[in-house]
Amino acid sequence: MANQLLQTLTPLLSSIILLLAVSNTALSQTMSFAYDFTVDRPIDLIYQGNAHFPTDSTFLRLTDALPCHVGRVLYSKPVQFGQSGGQVDFESTVNFIITPGAADNEPAYGLAFFIAPVGSTIPLGSCGANLGIFGPNGNSPSVFAMGINAHVNDAWDPNYPHIGIHIESRIPRNLTKFNSNILGRQVTAWITYVGATRMISVRVTAGSQTFDVSYEYDLSDLLPQQVQVGLSAATGQHVAVHDIVSWNFRATVEQTNAAARSRKELAGNIIRQFV
């Protein structure tokens, strides 16, 4: 009888031991995507506004050089940004070209990487300095963005083109200056967030030039558990062509030790039932 009970319990005890081992380490879930728009025409992106693939270009075009236009693309699948007892890290790389309009010596306005609630649409009145993300009052709740603003708007901008980190507002929380040398050439932007340190970091490179800006903020306080990630660009009274060459994104949701302890306690309770 004892041998029969042992044979019955052995597989269960083995599973519990494995659960205990796993519970001592953090569990993570990763999602990622990568697009090279010189060859890809993705069907798993949501195209909004002016976004299209022009016949005379090999890039994804967010805006033509037309006044007050907005173009956006969003990854169609929701991204798990947070969960109980977990934290999120993400990184995104965007290669882009901002080309001034042929008859406009003040290229505008710029483009952005953004994270917004699921189902995000272009707000009314979001062309120009609102970058296709923020409403006419300059705000949008639960939205994070990194903006490349090529135009100076005297009402709220500094008196130079800049790269900004935006939290729910077109007015950046932190920014850095860039010069016009990045216009008309391929530029790379890296955006990273580390949940443990709450640090948002942006690095933009154009040839030998590098521009950095960072800001500490807990995005888990801002964003819902499921979000969508996207790219946006806008023109205003002044115009520019905004092209995306490639875009990739990777997010990792990692459970903390508290979640692991919960699994360990559950396993312990099961063991005690058989002792």
Phi and psi in degrees as GROMACS dihedral restraints (atoms count N, CA, C in turn):
[ dihedral_restraints ]
;  ai    aj    ak    al  type     phi  dphi    fc
    3     4     5     6     1   -63.9    20    10
    4     5     6     7     1   -41.2    20    10
    6     7     8     9     1   -63.4    20    10
    7     8     9    10     1   -38.3    20    10
    9    10    11    12     1   -66.0    20    10
   10    11    12    13     1   -40.2    20    10
   12    13    14    15     1   -65.0    20    10
   13    14    15    16     1   -40.3    20    10
   15    16    17    18     1   -63.9    20    10
   16    17    18    19     1   -41.0    20    10
   18    19    20    21     1   -63.4    20    10
   19    20    21    22     1   -32.2    20    10
   21    22    23    24     1   -72.9    20    10
   22    23    24    25     1   -39.5    20    10
   24    25    26    27     1   -83.5    20    10
   25    26    27    28     1   -23.4    20    10
   27    28    29    30     1   -56.4    20    10
   28    29    30    31     1   -48.3    20    10
   30    31    32    33     1   -61.3    20    10
   31    32    33    34     1   -38.5    20    10
   33    34    35    36     1   -66.8    20    10
   34    35    36    37     1   -44.6    20    10
   36    37    38    39     1   -63.5    20    10
   37    38    39    40     1   -36.8    20    10
   39    40    41    42     1   -61.9    20    10
   40    41    42    43     1   -41.4    20    10
   42    43    44    45     1   -64.9    20    10
   43    44    45    46     1   -39.2    20    10
   45    46    47    48     1   -67.2    20    10
   46    47    48    49     1   -41.1    20    10
   48    49    50    51     1   -60.7    20    10
   49    50    51    52     1   -41.0    20    10
   51    52    53    54     1   -63.3    20    10
   52    53    54    55     1   -40.6    20    10
   54    55    56    57     1   -63.3    20    10
   55    56    57    58     1   -40.4    20    10
   57    58    59    60     1   -63.4    20    10
   58    59    60    61     1   -39.5    20    10
   60    61    62    63     1   -64.9    20    10
   61    62    63    64     1   -43.4    20    10
   63    64    65    66     1   -65.9    20    10
   64    65    66    67     1   -35.5    20    10
   66    67    68    69     1   -67.8    20    10
   67    68    69    70     1   -16.3    20    10
   69    70    71    72     1   -83.6    20    10
   70    71    72    73     1    -3.7    20    10
   72    73    74    75     1  -122.4    20    10
   73    74    75    76     1   157.7    20    10
   75    76    77    78     1   -76.3    20    10
   76    77    78    79     1   141.6    20    10
   78    79    80    81     1   -99.2    20    10
   79    80    81    82     1   140.3    20    10
   81    82    83    84     1  -132.0    20    10
   82    83    84    85     1   153.0    20    10
   84    85    86    87     1  -130.4    20    10
   85    86    87    88     1   126.9    20    10
   87    88    89    90     1  -120.7    20    10
   88    89    90    91     1   138.8    20    10
   90    91    92    93     1  -130.2    20    10
   91    92    93    94     1   149.5    20    10
   93    94    95    96     1  -156.7    20    10
   94    95    96    97     1   160.1    20    10
   96    97    98    99     1  -150.6    20    10
   97    98    99   100     1   159.8    20    10
   99   100   101   102     1  -149.7    20    10
  100   101   102   103     1   130.4    20    10
  102   103   104   105     1  -128.8    20    10
  103   104   105   106     1   134.0    20    10
  105   106   107   108     1  -111.8    20    10
  106   107   108   109     1   103.3    20    10
  108   109   110   111     1   -74.2    20    10
  109   110   111   112     1    -5.0    20    10
  111   112   113   114     1   -72.4    20    10
  112   113   114   115     1   -19.7    20    10
  114   115   116   117     1  -127.8    20    10
  115   116   117   118     1   -21.7    20    10
  117   118   119   120     1   -95.7    20    10
  118   119   120   121     1   142.0    20    10
  120   121   122   123     1  -127.6    20    10
  121   122   123   124     1    74.5    20    10
  123   124   125   126     1   -62.7    20    10
  124   125   126   127     1   141.0    20    10
  126   127   128   129     1   -97.9    20    10
  127   128   129   130     1    -6.4    20    10
  129   130   131   132     1  -100.0    20    10
  130   131   132   133     1    21.5    20    10
  132   133   134   135     1  -110.5    20    10
  133   134   135   136     1   148.9    20    10
  135   136   137   138     1   -99.6    20    10
  136   137   138   139     1   120.9    20    10
  138   139   140   141     1   -99.8    20    10
  139   140   141   142     1   127.3    20    10
  141   142   143   144     1  -126.7    20    10
  142   143   144   145     1   148.6    20    10
  144   145   146   147     1    64.1    20    10
  145   146   147   148     1  -129.2    20    10
  147   148   149   150     1   -83.2    20    10
  148   149   150   151     1    -3.8    20    10
  150   151   152   153     1   -61.2    20    10
  151   152   153   154     1   129.8    20    10
  153   154   155   156     1  -166.1    20    10
  154   155   156   157     1   171.8    20    10
  156   157   158   159     1  -108.2    20    10
  157   158   159   160     1   101.9    20    10
  159   160   161   162     1   -70.2    20    10
  160   161   162   163     1   152.3    20    10
  162   163   164   165     1   -71.2    20    10
  163   164   165   166     1   -20.9    20    10
  165   166   167   168     1   -98.5    20    10
  166   167   168   169     1    15.4    20    10
  168   169   170   171     1  -145.5    20    10
  169   170   171   172     1   155.8    20    10
  171   172   173   174     1  -102.0    20    10
  172   173   174   175     1    11.8    20    10
  174   175   176   177     1  -110.3    20    10
  175   176   177   178     1   165.4    20    10
  177   178   179   180     1   -81.4    20    10
  178   179   180   181     1   122.4    20    10
  180   181   182   183     1  -101.9    20    10
  181   182   183   184     1   123.3    20    10
  183   184   185   186     1   -86.7    20    10
  184   185   186   187     1   -39.1    20    10
  186   187   188   189     1  -141.8    20    10
  187   188   189   190     1   144.5    20    10
  189   190   191   192     1   -84.2    20    10
  190   191   192   193     1   174.2    20    10
  192   193   194   195     1   -82.1    20    10
  193   194   195   196     1    65.9    20    10
  195   196   197   198     1  -126.6    20    10
  196   197   198   199     1   144.8    20    10
  198   199   200   201     1   -64.9    20    10
  199   200   201   202     1   141.7    20    10
  201   202   203   204     1    49.7    20    10
  202   203   204   205     1    52.2    20    10
  204   205   206   207     1  -110.0    20    10
  205   206   207   208     1   149.1    20    10
  207   208   209   210     1  -131.7    20    10
  208   209   210   211     1   135.5    20    10
  210   211   212   213     1  -133.9    20    10
  211   212   213   214     1   139.6    20    10
  213   214   215   216     1  -143.0    20    10
  214   215   216   217     1   152.7    20    10
  216   217   218   219     1  -131.3    20    10
  217   218   219   220     1   141.8    20    10
  219   220   221   222     1  -130.0    20    10
  220   221   222   223     1   143.3    20    10
  222   223   224   225     1   -67.9    20    10
  223   224   225   226     1   129.3    20    10
  225   226   227   228     1   -71.9    20    10
  226   227   228   229     1   -25.6    20    10
  228   229   230   231     1   -89.3    20    10
  229   230   231   232     1   135.7    20    10
  231   232   233   234     1   -61.1    20    10
  232   233   234   235     1   145.0    20    10
  234   235   236   237     1  -104.2    20    10
  235   236   237   238     1   127.9    20    10
  237   238   239   240     1   -74.0    20    10
  238   239   240   241     1   109.9    20    10
  240   241   242   243     1   -96.0    20    10
  241   242   243   244     1   -30.8    20    10
  243   244   245   246     1  -153.1    20    10
  244   245   246   247     1   160.9    20    10
  246   247   248   249     1  -156.0    20    10
  247   248   249   250     1   162.8    20    10
  249   250   251   252     1   -58.7    20    10
  250   251   252   253     1   126.4    20    10
  252   253   254   255     1    74.2    20    10
  253   254   255   256     1    22.0    20    10
  255   256   257   258     1  -133.2    20    10
  256   257   258   259     1   168.0    20    10
  258   259   260   261     1  -136.9    20    10
  259   260   261   262     1   161.6    20    10
  261   262   263   264     1  -124.5    20    10
  262   263   264   265     1   137.3    20    10
  264   265   266   267     1  -116.9    20    10
  265   266   267   268     1   145.3    20    10
  267   268   269   270     1  -145.8    20    10
  268   269   270   271     1   159.2    20    10
  270   271   272   273     1  -146.0    20    10
  271   272   273   274     1   144.8    20    10
  273   274   275   276     1  -143.3    20    10
  274   275   276   277     1   142.7    20    10
  276   277   278   279     1  -123.8    20    10
  277   278   279   280     1   130.5    20    10
  279   280   281   282     1  -127.5    20    10
  280   281   282   283     1   124.2    20    10
  282   283   284   285     1  -103.9    20    10
  283   284   285   286     1   125.9    20    10
  285   286   287   288     1  -145.7    20    10
  286   287   288   289     1   166.4    20    10
  288   289   290   291     1  -136.4    20    10
  289   290   291   292     1   126.2    20    10
  291   292   293   294     1  -107.7    20    10
  292   293   294   295     1   115.3    20    10
  294   295   296   297     1  -110.9    20    10
  295   296   297   298     1   119.8    20    10
  297   298   299   300     1   -58.2    20    10
  298   299   300   301     1   146.7    20    10
  300   301   302   303     1   -62.9    20    10
  301   302   303   304     1   148.3    20    10
  303   304   305   306     1   -57.7    20    10
  304   305   306   307     1   -35.6    20    10
  306   307   308   309     1  -109.8    20    10
  307   308   309   310     1    20.6    20    10
  309   310   311   312     1  -130.7    20    10
  310   311   312   313     1   116.6    20    10
  312   313   314   315     1   -90.9    20    10
  313   314   315   316     1     8.4    20    10
  315   316   317   318     1  -127.0    20    10
  316   317   318   319     1    78.3    20    10
  318   319   320   321     1   -59.4    20    10
  319   320   321   322     1   140.5    20    10
  321   322   323   324     1  -156.1    20    10
  322   323   324   325     1   157.8    20    10
  324   325   326   327     1  -103.9    20    10
  325   326   327   328     1   -43.3    20    10
  327   328   329   330     1   157.9    20    10
  328   329   330   331     1  -171.6    20    10
  330   331   332   333     1  -137.0    20    10
  331   332   333   334     1   170.1    20    10
  333   334   335   336     1  -151.4    20    10
  334   335   336   337     1   149.4    20    10
  336   337   338   339     1   -97.2    20    10
  337   338   339   340     1   136.1    20    10
  339   340   341   342     1  -144.0    20    10
  340   341   342   343     1   157.8    20    10
  342   343   344   345     1  -126.3    20    10
  343   344   345   346     1   129.1    20    10
  345   346   347   348     1  -143.2    20    10
  346   347   348   349     1   165.9    20    10
  348   349   350   351     1   -59.3    20    10
  349   350   351   352     1   154.6    20    10
  351   352   353   354     1   -59.0    20    10
  352   353   354   355     1   138.5    20    10
  354   355   356   357     1    88.4    20    10
  355   356   357   358     1    15.0    20    10
  357   358   359   360     1   -61.5    20    10
  358   359   360   361     1   136.5    20    10
  360   361   362   363     1  -126.7    20    10
  361   362   363   364     1   168.1    20    10
  363   364   365   366     1   -68.6    20    10
  364   365   366   367     1   120.5    20    10
  366   367   368   369     1   -67.5    20    10
  367   368   369   370     1   144.7    20    10
  369   370   371   372     1   -61.7    20    10
  370   371   372   373     1   139.4    20    10
  372   373   374   375     1    73.5    20    10
  373   374   375   376     1    25.7    20    10
  375   376   377   378     1  -101.7    20    10
  376   377   378   379     1    12.3    20    10
  378   379   380   381     1   -75.1    20    10
  379   380   381   382     1   178.5    20    10
  381   382   383   384     1    66.5    20    10
  382   383   384   385     1  -137.0    20    10
  384   385   386   387     1   -64.5    20    10
  385   386   387   388     1   -14.3    20    10
  387   388   389   390     1   -80.5    20    10
  388   389   390   391     1    -5.4    20    10
  390   391   392   393     1    56.2    20    10
  391   392   393   394     1    23.5    20    10
  393   394   395   396     1    74.6    20    10
  394   395   396   397     1    10.0    20    10
  396   397   398   399     1  -119.0    20    10
  397   398   399   400     1   -43.1    20    10
  399   400   401   402     1  -100.7    20    10
  400   401   402   403     1   148.2    20    10
  402   403   404   405     1   -72.3    20    10
  403   404   405   406     1  -179.4    20    10
  405   406   407   408     1   -61.8    20    10
  406   407   408   409     1   -22.8    20    10
  408   409   410   411     1   -86.5    20    10
  409   410   411   412     1     1.5    20    10
  411   412   413   414     1    85.8    20    10
  412   413   414   415     1     9.5    20    10
  414   415   416   417     1  -127.2    20    10
  415   416   417   418     1   153.0    20    10
  417   418   419   420     1  -150.7    20    10
  418   419   420   421     1   122.5    20    10
  420   421   422   423     1   -68.5    20    10
  421   422   423   424     1   147.3    20    10
  423   424   425   426     1    58.0    20    10
  424   425   426   427     1    40.3    20    10
  426   427   428   429     1  -127.3    20    10
  427   428   429   430     1   130.8    20    10
  429   430   431   432     1  -112.2    20    10
  430   431   432   433     1   142.7    20    10
  432   433   434   435     1  -150.4    20    10
  433   434   435   436     1   151.5    20    10
  435   436   437   438     1  -112.6    20    10
  436   437   438   439     1   118.5    20    10
  438   439   440   441     1  -113.6    20    10
  439   440   441   442     1   137.4    20    10
  441   442   443   444     1  -103.8    20    10
  442   443   444   445     1   101.9    20    10
  444   445   446   447     1  -103.9    20    10
  445   446   447   448     1   106.0    20    10
  447   448   449   450     1   -85.7    20    10
  448   449   450   451     1    -7.1    20    10
  450   451   452   453     1  -120.8    20    10
  451   452   453   454     1   147.5    20    10
  453   454   455   456     1   -99.0    20    10
  454   455   456   457     1   120.6    20    10
  456   457   458   459     1  -107.3    20    10
  457   458   459   460     1   113.3    20    10
  459   460   461   462     1   -62.1    20    10
  460   461   462   463     1   -21.0    20    10
  462   463   464   465     1   -67.5    20    10
  463   464   465   466     1   -33.8    20    10
  465   466   467   468     1  -145.6    20    10
  466   467   468   469     1   -12.0    20    10
  468   469   470   471     1   -84.6    20    10
  469   470   471   472     1   157.9    20    10
  471   472   473   474     1   -67.7    20    10
  472   473   474   475     1   170.3    20    10
  474   475   476   477     1   -88.9    20    10
  475   476   477   478     1    41.6    20    10
  477   478   479   480     1  -158.5    20    10
  478   479   480   481     1   153.4    20    10
  480   481   482   483     1   -60.7    20    10
  481   482   483   484     1   148.2    20    10
  483   484   485   486     1  -152.9    20    10
  484   485   486   487     1   162.1    20    10
  486   487   488   489     1  -109.5    20    10
  487   488   489   490     1   123.9    20    10
  489   490   491   492     1  -126.3    20    10
  490   491   492   493     1   153.5    20    10
  492   493   494   495     1  -105.5    20    10
  493   494   495   496     1   120.7    20    10
  495   496   497   498     1  -114.6    20    10
  496   497   498   499     1   133.4    20    10
  498   499   500   501     1  -121.9    20    10
  499   500   501   502     1   100.3    20    10
  501   502   503   504     1    63.6    20    10
  502   503   504   505     1     8.8    20    10
  504   505   506   507     1  -150.7    20    10
  505   506   507   508     1   149.7    20    10
  507   508   509   510     1   -71.4    20    10
  508   509   510   511     1   -15.8    20    10
  510   511   512   513     1   -84.3    20    10
  511   512   513   514     1   116.2    20    10
  513   514   515   516     1   -69.6    20    10
  514   515   516   517     1   147.3    20    10
  516   517   518   519     1   -74.0    20    10
  517   518   519   520     1   -33.1    20    10
  519   520   521   522     1  -150.6    20    10
  520   521   522   523     1   154.2    20    10
  522   523   524   525     1  -154.5    20    10
  523   524   525   526     1   166.0    20    10
  525   526   527   528     1  -142.3    20    10
  526   527   528   529     1   151.0    20    10
  528   529   530   531     1   -79.5    20    10
  529   530   531   532     1   143.4    20    10
  531   532   533   534     1  -129.1    20    10
  532   533   534   535     1   166.2    20    10
  534   535   536   537     1  -110.8    20    10
  535   536   537   538     1   172.4    20    10
  537   538   539   540     1   -70.3    20    10
  538   539   540   541     1    -4.8    20    10
  540   541   542   543     1   -65.7    20    10
  541   542   543   544     1   -17.5    20    10
  543   544   545   546     1   -80.5    20    10
  544   545   546   547     1   -11.9    20    10
  546   547   548   549     1   -77.7    20    10
  547   548   549   550     1   141.7    20    10
  549   550   551   552     1    77.1    20    10
  550   551   552   553     1    12.2    20    10
  552   553   554   555     1  -140.3    20    10
  553   554   555   556     1   163.8    20    10
  555   556   557   558     1   -73.9    20    10
  556   557   558   559     1   132.2    20    10
  558   559   560   561     1  -127.8    20    10
  559   560   561   562     1   146.5    20    10
  561   562   563   564     1  -117.7    20    10
  562   563   564   565     1   131.5    20    10
  564   565   566   567     1  -118.6    20    10
  565   566   567   568     1   129.6    20    10
  567   568   569   570     1  -110.5    20    10
  568   569   570   571     1   129.4    20    10
  570   571   572   573     1  -123.5    20    10
  571   572   573   574     1   125.9    20    10
  573   574   575   576     1  -132.3    20    10
  574   575   576   577     1   153.1    20    10
  576   577   578   579     1  -140.9    20    10
  577   578   579   580     1   130.7    20    10
  579   580   581   582     1  -113.8    20    10
  580   581   582   583     1   113.8    20    10
  582   583   584   585     1   -62.4    20    10
  583   584   585   586     1   -35.8    20    10
  585   586   587   588     1   -64.5    20    10
  586   587   588   589     1   -34.7    20    10
  588   589   590   591     1  -104.2    20    10
  589   590   591   592     1    -8.1    20    10
  591   592   593   594     1    59.2    20    10
  592   593   594   595     1    31.3    20    10
  594   595   596   597     1  -101.3    20    10
  595   596   597   598     1   122.7    20    10
  597   598   599   600     1   -97.2    20    10
  598   599   600   601     1   126.3    20    10
  600   601   602   603     1  -129.0    20    10
  601   602   603   604     1   139.4    20    10
  603   604   605   606     1  -130.9    20    10
  604   605   606   607     1   132.8    20    10
  606   607   608   609     1  -130.9    20    10
  607   608   609   610     1   128.4    20    10
  609   610   611   612     1  -120.0    20    10
  610   611   612   613     1   128.8    20    10
  612   613   614   615     1  -123.2    20    10
  613   614   615   616     1   140.7    20    10
  615   616   617   618     1  -139.7    20    10
  616   617   618   619     1   101.7    20    10
  618   619   620   621     1    64.3    20    10
  619   620   621   622     1  -125.9    20    10
  621   622   623   624     1   -88.2    20    10
  622   623   624   625     1    -2.5    20    10
  624   625   626   627     1   -91.4    20    10
  625   626   627   628     1   141.1    20    10
  627   628   629   630     1  -133.7    20    10
  628   629   630   631     1   137.3    20    10
  630   631   632   633     1  -128.9    20    10
  631   632   633   634     1   128.7    20    10
  633   634   635   636     1  -123.7    20    10
  634   635   636   637     1   143.8    20    10
  636   637   638   639     1  -152.2    20    10
  637   638   639   640     1   145.0    20    10
  639   640   641   642     1  -144.3    20    10
  640   641   642   643     1   164.6    20    10
  642   643   644   645     1  -160.4    20    10
  643   644   645   646     1   135.3    20    10
  645   646   647   648     1   -92.8    20    10
  646   647   648   649     1   121.3    20    10
  648   649   650   651     1  -160.9    20    10
  649   650   651   652     1   138.4    20    10
  651   652   653   654     1   -85.4    20    10
  652   653   654   655     1    98.9    20    10
  654   655   656   657     1   -68.4    20    10
  655   656   657   658     1   -19.1    20    10
  657   658   659   660     1   -68.2    20    10
  658   659   660   661     1   -20.5    20    10
  660   661   662   663     1   -78.9    20    10
  661   662   663   664     1   -18.8    20    10
  663   664   665   666     1   -98.2    20    10
  664   665   666   667     1   -43.2    20    10
  666   667   668   669     1  -100.0    20    10
  667   668   669   670     1   147.8    20    10
  669   670   671   672     1   -70.6    20    10
  670   671   672   673     1   173.8    20    10
  672   673   674   675     1   -66.6    20    10
  673   674   675   676     1   -29.9    20    10
  675   676   677   678     1  -118.4    20    10
  676   677   678   679     1   134.2    20    10
  678   679   680   681     1  -136.4    20    10
  679   680   681   682     1   173.0    20    10
  681   682   683   684     1  -121.2    20    10
  682   683   684   685     1   145.6    20    10
  684   685   686   687     1  -109.6    20    10
  685   686   687   688     1   147.0    20    10
  687   688   689   690     1  -157.6    20    10
  688   689   690   691     1   174.2    20    10
  690   691   692   693     1  -123.4    20    10
  691   692   693   694     1   144.7    20    10
  693   694   695   696     1  -143.3    20    10
  694   695   696   697     1   152.1    20    10
  696   697   698   699     1  -147.8    20    10
  697   698   699   700     1   155.8    20    10
  699   700   701   702     1  -149.7    20    10
  700   701   702   703     1   148.9    20    10
  702   703   704   705     1  -111.5    20    10
  703   704   705   706     1   168.4    20    10
  705   706   707   708     1  -132.4    20    10
  706   707   708   709     1  -134.0    20    10
  708   709   710   711     1   -64.9    20    10
  709   710   711   712     1   -37.3    20    10
  711   712   713   714     1   -94.9    20    10
  712   713   714   715     1   160.2    20    10
  714   715   716   717     1  -135.7    20    10
  715   716   717   718     1   165.8    20    10
  717   718   719   720     1  -164.0    20    10
  718   719   720   721     1   160.2    20    10
  720   721   722   723     1   -92.2    20    10
  721   722   723   724     1   129.1    20    10
  723   724   725   726     1  -115.0    20    10
  724   725   726   727     1   109.3    20    10
  726   727   728   729     1  -112.7    20    10
  727   728   729   730     1   141.6    20    10
  729   730   731   732     1  -109.3    20    10
  730   731   732   733     1   122.9    20    10
  732   733   734   735     1   -86.0    20    10
  733   734   735   736     1   -45.7    20    10
  735   736   737   738     1  -156.1    20    10
  736   737   738   739     1   161.2    20    10
  738   739   740   741     1  -154.4    20    10
  739   740   741   742     1   130.5    20    10
  741   742   743   744     1  -135.6    20    10
  742   743   744   745     1   159.4    20    10
  744   745   746   747     1  -151.9    20    10
  745   746   747   748     1   143.2    20    10
  747   748   749   750     1  -146.2    20    10
  748   749   750   751     1   130.0    20    10
  750   751   752   753     1  -129.3    20    10
  751   752   753   754     1   138.3    20    10
  753   754   755   756     1  -125.4    20    10
  754   755   756   757     1   122.1    20    10
  756   757   758   759     1   -99.4    20    10
  757   758   759   760     1   121.1    20    10
  759   760   761   762     1  -120.5    20    10
  760   761   762   763     1   126.7    20    10
  762   763   764   765     1   -73.4    20    10
  763   764   765   766     1   144.1    20    10
  765   766   767   768     1   -86.8    20    10
  766   767   768   769     1   175.9    20    10
  768   769   770   771     1   -61.4    20    10
  769   770   771   772     1   -28.2    20    10
  771   772   773   774     1   -61.8    20    10
  772   773   774   775     1   -42.4    20    10
  774   775   776   777     1   -66.7    20    10
  775   776   777   778     1   -38.3    20    10
  777   778   779   780     1   -64.2    20    10
  778   779   780   781     1   -39.9    20    10
  780   781   782   783     1   -62.6    20    10
  781   782   783   784     1   -35.6    20    10
  783   784   785   786     1   -62.1    20    10
  784   785   786   787     1   -41.6    20    10
  786   787   788   789     1   -66.5    20    10
  787   788   789   790     1   -36.8    20    10
  789   790   791   792     1   -65.6    20    10
  790   791   792   793     1   -42.1    20    10
  792   793   794   795     1   -64.0    20    10
  793   794   795   796     1   -38.8    20    10
  795   796   797   798     1   -61.4    20    10
  796   797   798   799     1   -44.8    20    10
  798   799   800   801     1   -62.5    20    10
  799   800   801   802     1   -41.0    20    10
  801   802   803   804     1   -62.2    20    10
  802   803   804   805     1   -39.1    20    10
  804   805   806   807     1   -63.0    20    10
  805   806   807   808     1   -39.0    20    10
  807   808   809   810     1   -66.2    20    10
  808   809   810   811     1   -41.9    20    10
  810   811   812   813     1   -61.5    20    10
  811   812   813   814     1   -43.7    20    10
  813   814   815   816     1   -62.1    20    10
  814   815   816   817     1   -26.7    20    10
  816   817   818   819     1   -67.3    20    10
  817   818   819   820     1   -20.3    20    10
  819   820   821   822     1  -111.3    20    10
  820   821   822   823     1     9.1    20    10
